[in-house]
Amino acid sequence: MITIVNYGLGNLGSIVNMFKRLGVEATITSDIQMIEQATKLILPGVGHFDAAMKKIDALQLRDVLDKKVLMEKTPILGICLGMQLLTNGSEEGTLKGLGWIDAETTRFHFPERPELKVPHMGWNLVSVSNSSPLTQGFDDEFRFYFVHSYCVHVKDAANSMLRTDYGVTYDSGIQKDNIYGVQFHPEKSHKFGMKLLRNFADL
């Protein structure tokens, strides 16, 4: 069972619908017992970094997520803000992230390039930086749909899964053991997103 963690921030219905198109059962919940029974987890997110961390703590989800991910090695996929939460922290706020992958989240800042709008919104090319189960069957370069003002930079290049250029080159996909994150929205990325979510479901 793929369990989508509902902490109050994220476009959850579209993720469920994409899995339905794939014939994969997925459920949305914030119930700790249901999360404990999950075989795979999705951590979505749209909004402010600190608000997300506060909601996770308010719902007492931190301990069960740490247990599932770090101890039981349950596969997890962070999407958009959900990927940023996997890092140490973000320039968007002051709270610490989950810290599962040694990385920092920084804001796009292009004072000398006004043609580069923030947020970065729309389709962009993605390239594989390290092989991953999630990128099996893809070409070396493909595209996904993005909406974000902050980007992730890993400390260890081995934790980079995908890279994207938008004024700077950043890690648009990250990975460490059973932990995966993507900055883009696979649920809005048509055949490319379906392929990536299918690969996650097949882990």
C-alpha positions as a Markdown table, in Angstrom:
| # | Residue | x | y | z |
|---|---|---|---|---|
| 1 | Met | 0.0 | 0.0 | 0.0 |
| 2 | Ile | 1.3 | 3.4 | -1.0 |
| 3 | Thr | 0.4 | 5.9 | 1.8 |
| 4 | Ile | 0.4 | 9.6 | 1.0 |
| 5 | Val | 1.1 | 11.5 | 4.2 |
| 6 | Asn | -1.5 | 14.2 | 4.8 |
| 7 | Tyr | -0.2 | 17.0 | 7.0 |
| 8 | Gly | -2.4 | 19.7 | 5.4 |
| 9 | Leu | -0.1 | 21.0 | 2.6 |
| 10 | Gly | -0.2 | 19.5 | -0.8 |
| 11 | Asn | -2.2 | 18.6 | -3.9 |
| 12 | Leu | -3.0 | 15.1 | -2.7 |
| 13 | Gly | -5.9 | 14.2 | -5.0 |
| 14 | Ser | -3.9 | 14.6 | -8.2 |
| 15 | Ile | -1.3 | 12.2 | -6.8 |
| 16 | Val | -3.9 | 9.6 | -6.0 |
| 17 | Asn | -5.5 | 10.0 | -9.4 |
| 18 | Met | -2.1 | 9.4 | -11.1 |
| 19 | Phe | -1.6 | 6.2 | -9.2 |
| 20 | Lys | -5.2 | 5.2 | -10.1 |
| 21 | Arg | -4.3 | 5.6 | -13.8 |
| 22 | Leu | -1.4 | 3.3 | -13.1 |
| 23 | Gly | -3.6 | 0.7 | -11.4 |
| 24 | Val | -1.8 | 1.2 | -8.1 |
| 25 | Glu | -3.7 | 1.6 | -4.8 |
| 26 | Ala | -2.8 | 4.7 | -2.8 |
| 27 | Thr | -4.4 | 6.2 | 0.3 |
| 28 | Ile | -4.2 | 9.6 | 1.9 |
| 29 | Thr | -3.9 | 9.7 | 5.7 |
| 30 | Ser | -2.5 | 11.5 | 8.7 |
| 31 | Asp | -3.4 | 8.5 | 11.0 |
| 32 | Ile | -0.2 | 7.3 | 12.7 |
| 33 | Gln | -1.4 | 3.6 | 12.8 |
| 34 | Met | -2.0 | 3.7 | 9.0 |
| 35 | Ile | 1.4 | 5.2 | 8.4 |
| 36 | Glu | 2.9 | 2.5 | 10.5 |
| 37 | Gln | 1.4 | -0.1 | 8.2 |
| 38 | Ala | 2.6 | 1.6 | 5.0 |
| 39 | Thr | 4.8 | -0.3 | 2.6 |
| 40 | Lys | 5.7 | 2.9 | 0.7 |
| 41 | Leu | 5.3 | 6.5 | 1.6 |
| 42 | Ile | 4.8 | 9.7 | -0.3 |
| 43 | Leu | 5.6 | 13.1 | 1.4 |
| 44 | Pro | 3.9 | 15.8 | -0.8 |
| 45 | Gly | 4.0 | 19.5 | -0.1 |
| 46 | Val | 3.1 | 22.9 | -1.4 |
| 47 | Gly | 3.7 | 26.1 | 0.6 |
| 48 | His | 6.1 | 27.4 | 3.3 |
| 49 | Phe | 8.9 | 25.2 | 4.7 |
| 50 | Asp | 8.4 | 26.2 | 8.4 |
| 51 | Ala | 4.6 | 25.8 | 8.2 |
| 52 | Ala | 5.1 | 22.3 | 6.9 |
| 53 | Met | 7.5 | 21.3 | 9.7 |
| 54 | Lys | 5.1 | 22.8 | 12.3 |
| 55 | Lys | 2.2 | 20.8 | 10.9 |
| 56 | Ile | 4.3 | 17.6 | 10.9 |
| 57 | Asp | 5.2 | 18.2 | 14.5 |
| 58 | Ala | 1.6 | 19.2 | 15.5 |
| 59 | Leu | 0.3 | 16.0 | 14.1 |
| 60 | Gln | 3.0 | 14.0 | 16.0 |
| 61 | Leu | 4.2 | 12.5 | 12.7 |
| 62 | Arg | 8.0 | 13.0 | 13.2 |
| 63 | Asp | 8.6 | 9.9 | 15.3 |
| 64 | Val | 6.6 | 7.5 | 13.1 |
| 65 | Leu | 8.2 | 8.9 | 9.9 |
| 66 | Asp | 11.7 | 8.6 | 11.4 |
| 67 | Lys | 10.9 | 5.0 | 12.5 |
| 68 | Lys | 9.5 | 4.0 | 9.1 |
| 69 | Val | 12.2 | 5.6 | 7.0 |
| 70 | Leu | 15.3 | 5.3 | 9.1 |
| 71 | Met | 14.7 | 2.1 | 11.0 |
| 72 | Glu | 12.4 | 0.1 | 8.8 |
| 73 | Lys | 13.8 | 1.4 | 5.6 |
| 74 | Thr | 10.4 | 2.0 | 4.0 |
| 75 | Pro | 10.8 | 3.6 | 0.6 |
| 76 | Ile | 9.6 | 7.3 | 0.7 |
| 77 | Leu | 9.3 | 9.8 | -2.1 |
| 78 | Gly | 9.2 | 13.5 | -1.2 |
| 79 | Ile | 7.6 | 15.7 | -3.9 |
| 80 | Cys | 8.2 | 19.5 | -4.3 |
| 81 | Leu | 8.2 | 21.0 | -0.8 |
| 82 | Gly | 8.2 | 17.4 | 0.5 |
| 83 | Met | 11.6 | 16.9 | -1.1 |
| 84 | Gln | 12.9 | 20.1 | 0.6 |
| 85 | Leu | 11.7 | 18.8 | 3.9 |
| 86 | Leu | 14.1 | 15.8 | 3.5 |
| 87 | Thr | 17.1 | 18.3 | 3.8 |
| 88 | Asn | 18.7 | 19.9 | 6.7 |
| 89 | Gly | 16.8 | 23.2 | 6.3 |
| 90 | Ser | 15.7 | 26.0 | 4.0 |
| 91 | Glu | 16.4 | 29.7 | 3.5 |
| 92 | Glu | 12.7 | 30.0 | 3.5 |
| 93 | Gly | 12.5 | 29.5 | 7.3 |
| 94 | Thr | 14.4 | 28.9 | 10.5 |
| 95 | Leu | 13.3 | 25.4 | 11.5 |
| 96 | Lys | 15.3 | 22.3 | 10.9 |
| 97 | Gly | 14.2 | 19.9 | 8.2 |
| 98 | Leu | 13.9 | 16.2 | 8.7 |
| 99 | Gly | 17.7 | 15.9 | 7.9 |
| 100 | Trp | 17.5 | 12.5 | 6.2 |
| 101 | Ile | 19.7 | 13.7 | 3.3 |
| 102 | Asp | 22.6 | 16.1 | 3.9 |
| 103 | Ala | 21.5 | 19.0 | 1.7 |
| 104 | Glu | 20.5 | 22.6 | 1.9 |
| 105 | Thr | 17.5 | 24.4 | 0.3 |
| 106 | Thr | 18.3 | 27.9 | -1.1 |
| 107 | Arg | 16.2 | 30.5 | -2.8 |
| 108 | Phe | 16.6 | 31.3 | -6.5 |
| 109 | His | 18.2 | 34.8 | -6.8 |
| 110 | Phe | 18.9 | 36.3 | -10.2 |
| 111 | Pro | 19.3 | 40.1 | -9.7 |
| 112 | Glu | 21.3 | 40.4 | -13.0 |
| 113 | Arg | 19.0 | 38.2 | -15.0 |
| 114 | Pro | 15.5 | 39.6 | -15.0 |
| 115 | Glu | 14.4 | 37.2 | -17.7 |
| 116 | Leu | 14.6 | 34.4 | -15.2 |
| 117 | Lys | 11.3 | 34.6 | -13.2 |
| 118 | Val | 10.9 | 33.4 | -9.7 |
| 119 | Pro | 9.1 | 31.1 | -9.1 |
| 120 | His | 10.6 | 28.8 | -11.7 |
| 121 | Met | 7.3 | 27.6 | -13.3 |
| 122 | Gly | 6.7 | 25.3 | -16.3 |
| 123 | Trp | 8.4 | 22.4 | -18.1 |
| 124 | Asn | 12.2 | 22.0 | -17.9 |
| 125 | Leu | 14.7 | 19.4 | -18.9 |
| 126 | Val | 16.1 | 17.0 | -16.3 |
| 127 | Ser | 19.3 | 14.9 | -16.6 |
| 128 | Val | 20.3 | 11.9 | -14.7 |
| 129 | Ser | 23.3 | 12.6 | -12.3 |
| 130 | Asn | 23.4 | 9.1 | -10.7 |
| 131 | Ser | 21.6 | 5.9 | -11.6 |
| 132 | Ser | 18.5 | 5.2 | -9.6 |
| 133 | Pro | 15.6 | 2.7 | -9.6 |
| 134 | Leu | 13.3 | 5.7 | -10.2 |
| 135 | Thr | 15.0 | 6.6 | -13.5 |
| 136 | Gln | 15.0 | 3.1 | -15.0 |
| 137 | Gly | 13.7 | 3.2 | -18.6 |
| 138 | Phe | 14.3 | 6.9 | -19.1 |
| 139 | Asp | 16.6 | 8.5 | -21.7 |
| 140 | Asp | 19.6 | 10.5 | -20.4 |
| 141 | Glu | 17.5 | 13.7 | -20.6 |
| 142 | Phe | 13.8 | 14.2 | -20.2 |
| 143 | Arg | 11.4 | 16.8 | -18.8 |
| 144 | Phe | 9.1 | 17.5 | -15.9 |
| 145 | Tyr | 6.8 | 20.2 | -14.7 |
| 146 | Phe | 8.1 | 22.6 | -12.0 |
| 147 | Val | 6.7 | 25.3 | -9.7 |
| 148 | His | 9.2 | 26.4 | -7.0 |
| 149 | Ser | 11.2 | 29.4 | -5.7 |
| 150 | Tyr | 13.7 | 27.3 | -3.7 |
| 151 | Cys | 16.1 | 24.7 | -4.9 |
| 152 | Val | 18.2 | 21.9 | -3.3 |
| 153 | His | 21.9 | 21.4 | -3.3 |
| 154 | Val | 23.3 | 18.1 | -1.9 |
| 155 | Lys | 26.6 | 18.0 | 0.1 |
| 156 | Asp | 27.5 | 14.6 | -1.3 |
| 157 | Ala | 27.3 | 14.2 | -5.1 |
| 158 | Ala | 26.3 | 10.5 | -4.6 |
| 159 | Asn | 23.0 | 11.8 | -3.2 |
| 160 | Ser | 22.1 | 13.6 | -6.4 |
| 161 | Met | 19.7 | 11.6 | -8.6 |
| 162 | Leu | 18.7 | 14.3 | -11.1 |
| 163 | Arg | 20.0 | 17.8 | -12.1 |
| 164 | Thr | 18.3 | 20.8 | -13.7 |
| 165 | Asp | 19.5 | 24.1 | -15.0 |
| 166 | Tyr | 17.6 | 27.3 | -14.2 |
| 167 | Gly | 20.1 | 30.1 | -13.8 |
| 168 | Val | 22.0 | 27.7 | -11.6 |
| 169 | Thr | 22.5 | 24.0 | -11.8 |
| 170 | Tyr | 20.7 | 22.3 | -8.8 |
| 171 | Asp | 19.6 | 18.9 | -7.7 |
| 172 | Ser | 16.1 | 18.3 | -8.9 |
| 173 | Gly | 16.1 | 14.7 | -7.7 |
| 174 | Ile | 17.9 | 13.4 | -4.6 |
| 175 | Gln | 18.3 | 9.9 | -3.1 |
| 176 | Lys | 19.9 | 8.0 | -0.3 |
| 177 | Asp | 19.2 | 4.4 | 0.3 |
| 178 | Asn | 15.4 | 4.1 | 0.6 |
| 179 | Ile | 14.9 | 7.9 | 0.5 |
| 180 | Tyr | 14.0 | 9.7 | -2.7 |
| 181 | Gly | 12.9 | 13.3 | -3.5 |
| 182 | Val | 11.9 | 15.2 | -6.6 |
| 183 | Gln | 11.5 | 18.9 | -6.9 |
| 184 | Phe | 9.1 | 18.7 | -9.8 |
| 185 | His | 5.5 | 17.5 | -9.8 |
| 186 | Pro | 5.3 | 14.0 | -11.3 |
| 187 | Glu | 1.5 | 14.1 | -11.0 |
| 188 | Lys | 1.5 | 17.0 | -13.4 |
| 189 | Ser | 4.2 | 15.7 | -15.8 |
| 190 | His | 2.1 | 13.4 | -18.0 |
| 191 | Lys | 4.0 | 10.3 | -19.3 |
| 192 | Phe | 7.3 | 11.2 | -17.6 |
| 193 | Gly | 5.6 | 11.5 | -14.3 |
| 194 | Met | 3.7 | 8.3 | -14.8 |
| 195 | Lys | 6.9 | 6.5 | -15.5 |
| 196 | Leu | 8.6 | 7.8 | -12.5 |
| 197 | Leu | 5.7 | 7.0 | -10.2 |
| 198 | Arg | 5.4 | 3.5 | -11.7 |
| 199 | Asn | 9.1 | 3.0 | -11.0 |
| 200 | Phe | 8.5 | 4.0 | -7.4 |
| 201 | Ala | 5.5 | 1.8 | -7.0 |
| 202 | Asp | 7.6 | -1.2 | -8.4 |
| 203 | Leu | 10.4 | -0.7 | -5.8 |
